[in-house]
Amino acid sequence: WHQLVGVVKMLERGMTSQPVLLMDDVGLGKTVQVLAFFVMLAYYWEAYAETGKYLGIWGKHWDYMGRQSILPEYPFLIVVPPTLVEQVMLE
């Protein structure tokens, strides 16, 4: 449950151009959350390209905010211990 909430929070903050910092104990799913976030961003970019609008609650949010442009593609920084670099790159 906390992983799903984390992904939704990352999407909320991404839609309003706010930074995100994930911090919790080892093994609680931060990698999965980040990967799910990237997948959802790709989904929304693709859906926007096809329909000209964002789907679901994000479309309502962006209509409410009066934004007309596509979700910007901002850079991402992922910090992991050297021992996890290979795993993150593979996933």
N, C-alpha and C positions, 0 to 999 in steps of 0.2 A: 504494500500500500504506500509506504513512504517513497518508494522509487517512482511510482506513478505521480504522486503529488510533486515530487522534485522535477519531473519532466514538465508538468503543467506550469509550475512556477518559472522554470527556465523559459518556456514559451511566452508566458506573460511578460517577463522582463525583456525578452528579445523583441517582442512586438512594440515595446515602448523604449527601445534602445538603452536599456539599463544593464549594467554588468551583473554577472552571476558568479558566485563563489561557492563551490560544493566542498563541505568539510564534515566528515564524520569518521567513524572508526573504519579500520581496514576490513574489507570483505562485505561491506553493506551495499554495494552495487553502484558506485559512482561511475564506473566505466560503462555499465549498462545504461545508466541515465543519460550520459553524454551521447552515446551511440543512438539511443532512442530520440534524443533531441535533434541530432543531425538528420535522422530519418524523417522526422516530422517536418523539419525545415524544408527538406527536399520535396516532400509531399505537397506542402503549401506553395512552394515556388512553382512546381509543376501544375498544380490545380489553378493557380493564378494565371499562368501562361495560357492554359486552355480556356478558362472561363472569364478572365478579366476581373475576377474578384476572389477574395478569400472565402473559404467555406466555414460553416459552423459558427461557433461563438467568435472566432477571430474576425470573420467578415463583419459581424455586427459591431465588434469593437472598433474595427478600422472605419466603418461607416460612421459610427458615433464620433470618432476622433476627427473625421473629415479628411482623412488621408487618401490621397489618390495614387500614390506611387507604390511600386512593388516593395515587399519586405527587403530592406538592404542586406547585402551580403557582407557582413562585417568579419574581420579576422578573428580567429579563435586561438587561444593559448591553452594548451593542455600540459600540465606539469605532472610528471610521474617519476618515480624512482628509476634509475638506470636499469634495474632488473626487470621492469615492466614494459620498457619501450617496445621490445619485439612483440609482446602480446597485444599491446594497444594498436600497433601498426597492422597486425594481422586481423584484429577484430574490426 
